[in-house]
């Protein structure tokens, strides 16, 4: 029987990514098996994922003990642990990347406490890019107002970016414009744009997580069974409707048919 995960890519060109990373999965060949046997085409990581991995067992104890003996400060321990894992993961995914440079990426995130600071975001993204030193690395930058110029600057500098935490359609449009401005700056400087990669991560499930709580609160205050039933029919549907709006806008470069949500650029 054909592997259904591999069929996602072979038949639908959908690239399955793993939203998890852990040292033992790298050392025992688990990640390589996911790539070879299951058609995994990318990995993403962030500080929360690393915190869970580090606290889940003793995978990192030996490196932590060595770094402490070397005098590495606690605030710098995470960076050293992350560099080792991300380098290892990018090396495992490198054959996928080498196929056509469209997949095989591993993401690491700029610290969330810099999400509303442009220059610190730029500085940290460039530092991750320099320290990890792998062409199939993506550095995550959140789609905040302050993140937009950071996205543009990093793309112009040749840093691969995964724009994360996109929820609003207007921010998706801003992300696209920032990406294009970065490419234009790079091209104007006579630099190659073919080797610059970017992903725009439009979030779906988290919209329902937030929206369903609001809907449930309204259901509790509903004045009639009919009103409650109508609200109940919206549970679990807001996120897909939101994603459908942006999918329509991206394909057609104009507002969706129902809510005028994606303004056509002048």
C-alpha positions as CSV (number, residue, x, y, z in Angstrom):
1,X,0.0,0.0,0.0
2,X,1.4,3.4,-1.0
3,X,2.4,5.7,1.9
4,X,-0.4,8.3,2.2
5,X,2.0,11.0,3.4
6,X,4.2,10.5,0.4
7,X,1.1,10.6,-1.8
8,X,0.3,14.1,-0.5
9,X,3.4,15.4,-2.4
10,X,3.3,13.0,-5.3
11,X,-0.3,13.7,-6.2
12,X,-1.2,17.0,-4.7
13,X,2.2,18.7,-4.3
14,X,1.5,19.3,-0.7
15,X,4.6,19.3,1.5
16,X,4.2,17.8,4.9
17,X,6.4,19.4,7.6
18,X,7.1,18.3,11.2
19,X,6.3,20.9,13.8
20,X,8.7,19.4,16.3
21,X,12.3,18.7,16.9
22,X,14.2,16.7,19.6
23,X,17.8,15.6,20.0
24,X,17.1,11.9,20.3
25,X,15.0,12.0,17.1
26,X,18.1,13.4,15.3
27,X,20.6,11.0,16.9
28,X,18.7,7.7,16.4
29,X,17.9,8.4,12.8
30,X,14.2,9.1,13.4
31,X,14.1,12.3,11.4
32,X,16.0,10.6,8.5
33,X,13.4,7.8,8.5
34,X,10.6,10.4,8.3
35,X,12.3,11.9,5.3
36,X,13.2,8.7,3.5
37,X,10.1,6.5,4.4
38,X,7.3,9.0,4.9
39,X,8.2,11.8,2.6
40,X,8.7,14.5,5.2
41,X,9.8,17.8,3.5
42,X,10.5,20.3,6.3
43,X,10.8,20.9,10.0
44,X,9.9,23.9,12.1
45,X,11.1,24.8,15.6
46,X,10.6,27.6,18.1
47,X,11.6,28.3,21.7
48,X,8.5,26.6,23.0
49,X,9.2,23.4,21.0
50,X,12.8,23.4,22.3
51,X,11.7,24.0,25.9
52,X,9.4,20.9,25.6
53,X,12.2,18.8,24.1
54,X,14.8,19.9,26.6
55,X,12.5,19.2,29.5
56,X,11.2,15.9,28.2
57,X,14.3,13.8,28.9
58,X,18.0,13.7,29.3
59,X,18.9,14.2,25.6
60,X,20.5,17.6,26.3
61,X,22.1,16.9,29.7
62,X,25.6,16.1,28.4
63,X,25.8,19.2,26.3
64,X,24.3,21.5,29.0
65,X,26.8,20.1,31.5
66,X,29.7,20.7,29.2
67,X,28.6,24.3,28.3
68,X,28.2,25.1,32.0
69,X,31.7,23.9,32.7
70,X,32.9,26.1,29.9
71,X,31.3,29.1,31.6
72,X,28.5,29.6,29.1
73,X,25.8,31.8,30.7
74,X,22.3,30.4,31.2
75,X,20.8,32.9,28.8
76,X,23.2,31.6,26.0
77,X,22.6,27.9,26.6
78,X,19.5,27.8,24.4
79,X,21.3,29.3,21.5
80,X,24.1,26.7,21.6
81,X,21.6,23.8,22.0
82,X,19.4,25.1,19.1
83,X,22.4,25.6,16.8
84,X,23.4,22.0,17.2
85,X,19.9,20.6,16.5
86,X,19.1,22.9,13.6
87,X,22.4,22.2,11.9
88,X,21.8,18.5,12.3
89,X,18.2,18.8,11.0
90,X,19.2,20.9,8.0
91,X,21.9,18.4,7.1
92,X,19.3,15.6,7.2
93,X,16.9,17.6,5.0
94,X,19.6,18.8,2.6
95,X,18.9,16.1,-0.1
96,X,15.3,17.3,-0.2
97,X,16.5,20.9,-0.6
98,X,18.9,19.9,-3.3
99,X,16.2,18.5,-5.5
100,X,14.8,21.9,-6.6
101,X,15.4,24.3,-3.6
102,X,11.6,24.4,-3.1
103,X,11.5,22.2,0.1
104,X,13.9,20.6,2.6
105,X,13.9,23.6,5.0
106,X,14.3,23.8,8.7
107,X,13.0,26.9,10.6
108,X,14.3,28.6,13.7
109,X,12.4,31.5,15.3
110,X,13.6,35.0,16.3
111,X,13.0,35.4,20.0
112,X,9.3,36.3,20.6
113,X,10.3,39.2,22.9
114,X,11.6,41.0,19.8
115,X,8.3,40.7,17.9
116,X,7.6,44.4,18.2
117,X,11.2,45.7,17.7
118,X,12.4,46.0,14.1
119,X,16.2,46.3,14.5
120,X,16.6,43.6,17.2
121,X,14.6,41.3,15.0
122,X,16.9,42.1,12.0
123,X,20.0,41.6,14.1
124,X,18.9,38.2,15.6
125,X,17.7,36.9,12.2
126,X,21.1,37.7,10.6
127,X,22.9,36.2,13.6
128,X,20.9,32.9,13.3
129,X,21.7,32.9,9.5
130,X,25.4,33.4,10.1
131,X,25.8,31.0,13.0
132,X,23.8,28.1,11.5
133,X,25.3,28.6,8.1
134,X,23.0,26.3,6.1
135,X,21.3,27.3,2.7
136,X,18.2,25.4,3.7
137,X,17.6,27.3,6.9
138,X,14.5,29.6,7.3
139,X,14.5,32.2,10.1
140,X,11.0,32.9,11.4
141,X,10.0,36.5,11.7
142,X,6.4,37.3,12.9
143,X,4.1,39.3,10.7
144,X,3.8,42.3,13.1
145,X,3.9,45.9,11.9
146,X,7.5,46.1,13.2
147,X,8.3,42.8,11.5
148,X,7.5,44.1,8.0
149,X,10.7,46.2,7.5
150,X,12.7,43.4,9.1
151,X,11.3,41.0,6.5
152,X,12.3,43.4,3.7
153,X,15.8,44.0,5.1
154,X,16.5,40.3,5.6
155,X,15.3,39.3,2.1
156,X,17.4,42.1,0.7
157,X,20.4,40.7,2.6
158,X,19.8,37.2,1.3
159,X,18.5,35.7,4.5
160,X,15.8,33.0,4.0
161,X,12.7,34.0,5.9
162,X,9.6,32.1,7.2
163,X,7.0,34.8,7.9
164,X,5.0,33.4,10.8
165,X,1.9,34.2,12.8
166,X,-0.1,35.7,9.9
167,X,-3.8,35.9,11.0
168,X,-5.2,39.0,9.3
169,X,-5.6,39.4,5.6
170,X,-4.2,42.9,5.6
171,X,-1.0,41.7,7.2
172,X,-0.7,39.0,4.5
173,X,-0.8,41.7,1.9
174,X,1.8,43.6,3.8
175,X,4.0,40.5,4.0
176,X,3.9,40.1,0.2
177,X,4.8,43.7,-0.4
178,X,7.7,43.5,2.1
179,X,9.0,40.4,0.3
180,X,8.8,42.0,-3.1
181,X,10.6,45.2,-1.9
182,X,13.4,43.1,-0.5
183,X,13.8,41.3,-3.8
184,X,13.7,44.6,-5.7
185,X,16.4,46.0,-3.4
186,X,18.6,42.9,-3.9
187,X,18.2,43.0,-7.7
188,X,19.0,46.7,-7.8
189,X,22.2,46.0,-6.0
190,X,23.2,43.4,-8.7
191,X,22.7,40.4,-6.4
192,X,21.2,37.1,-7.3
193,X,17.6,36.7,-6.2
194,X,17.3,33.0,-7.3
195,X,18.9,31.8,-4.1
196,X,16.6,33.7,-1.7
197,X,13.7,31.6,-0.3
198,X,10.7,32.6,1.8
199,X,7.6,31.0,3.2
200,X,4.5,32.9,4.4
201,X,2.8,30.9,7.1
202,X,-0.9,31.8,7.3
203,X,-2.3,30.3,10.5
204,X,-5.6,28.5,10.5
205,X,-6.4,26.4,13.6
206,X,-5.4,29.1,16.1
207,X,-8.2,31.4,14.6
208,X,-10.8,28.8,15.6
209,X,-9.2,28.4,19.0
210,X,-9.8,32.1,19.6
211,X,-13.1,32.5,17.7
212,X,-14.8,29.4,19.3
213,X,-14.3,30.8,22.8
214,X,-16.1,34.0,21.7
215,X,-18.8,32.0,20.0
216,X,-19.3,29.8,23.1
217,X,-19.6,32.9,25.3
218,X,-22.3,34.2,23.0
219,X,-24.0,30.8,23.1
220,X,-24.1,31.0,26.9
221,X,-25.9,34.4,26.7
222,X,-28.2,33.4,23.8
223,X,-31.9,34.5,24.4
224,X,-33.4,31.5,22.5
225,X,-32.7,28.0,21.3
226,X,-32.8,29.2,17.7
227,X,-30.1,31.8,18.4
228,X,-28.0,29.3,20.3
229,X,-28.3,26.8,17.4
230,X,-27.3,29.3,14.9
231,X,-24.2,30.2,16.9
232,X,-23.4,26.5,17.4
233,X,-23.3,26.1,13.6
234,X,-20.3,28.6,13.5
235,X,-18.1,26.5,15.8
236,X,-15.0,25.3,14.0
237,X,-15.8,27.1,10.8
238,X,-14.3,30.6,11.2
239,X,-10.7,29.6,10.5
240,X,-11.5,27.9,7.2
241,X,-13.7,30.8,6.1
242,X,-10.8,33.2,6.9
243,X,-8.4,31.0,5.0
244,X,-10.8,30.8,2.1
245,X,-11.0,34.6,1.8
246,X,-7.3,34.9,1.5
247,X,-7.0,32.0,-0.9
248,X,-9.5,33.7,-3.2
249,X,-7.7,37.0,-2.9
250,X,-4.3,35.6,-3.7
251,X,-5.6,33.7,-6.7
252,X,-7.6,36.5,-8.1
253,X,-5.9,39.6,-6.7
254,X,-9.2,41.1,-5.7
255,X,-11.6,41.0,-2.7
256,X,-13.4,37.8,-2.0
257,X,-17.0,37.6,-3.1
258,X,-18.6,38.0,0.3
259,X,-16.7,40.3,2.7
260,X,-14.5,42.7,0.6
261,X,-11.5,41.6,2.7
262,X,-8.6,41.7,0.2
263,X,-8.3,45.2,-1.3
264,X,-7.2,45.2,-4.9
265,X,-3.9,47.3,-5.1
266,X,-4.3,50.5,-7.1
